[in-house]
Amino acid sequence: MLEKAKEYKINVSEVLRKDLEEEVRKKEEEQARRLLDLASKEIVKINTDEVVGELKK
């Protein structure tokens, strides 16, 4: 495969770097979505009346 890439003058390191960057970006987005989902599930547990009461003190 490397020989074919050289034959077609494909910069293998550049292709690998771009693909790796894209894969890391996807994984970071997935992790951010999971954390956001978890945070949203926890936020609904907060009693807003209690928060308002504490803020008024």
C-alpha positions in Angstrom: 0.0 0.0 0.0 2.8 2.4 0.8 4.3 1.7 -2.6 1.0 2.6 -4.3 0.8 5.8 -2.2 4.3 6.8 -3.3 3.4 5.9 -6.9 0.4 8.3 -6.7 2.6 10.9 -4.8 0.4 10.8 -1.8 1.8 12.4 1.3 1.2 9.5 3.7 2.2 11.4 6.9 -0.1 14.3 6.0 -3.0 11.9 5.3 -2.4 10.1 8.6 -2.1 13.4 10.5 -5.4 14.7 9.1 -7.2 11.5 9.8 -5.9 11.2 13.3 -6.9 14.8 14.0 -10.4 14.1 12.7 -10.7 11.0 14.8 -9.5 12.8 18.0 -12.0 15.6 17.3 -14.8 13.1 16.9 -13.9 11.4 20.2 -13.7 14.7 22.0 -17.1 15.6 20.7 -18.5 12.3 21.8 -17.1 12.8 25.3 -18.5 16.3 25.5 -21.9 15.0 24.5 -21.8 12.3 27.1 -20.8 14.8 29.8 -23.5 17.3 28.7 -26.0 14.5 28.9 -24.9 13.5 32.3 -24.9 17.2 33.5 -28.4 17.7 32.1 -29.7 14.7 34.0 -28.2 16.0 37.2 -29.5 19.5 36.7 -33.1 18.4 36.6 -32.7 17.0 40.1 -32.0 20.5 41.5 -35.0 22.0 43.4 -35.3 25.5 42.0 -37.4 26.7 45.0 -34.5 25.8 47.3 -32.0 27.6 45.0 -34.2 30.7 44.9 -34.6 30.6 48.7 -30.8 30.4 49.2 -30.2 33.3 46.8 -32.7 35.5 48.6 -30.9 35.0 51.9 
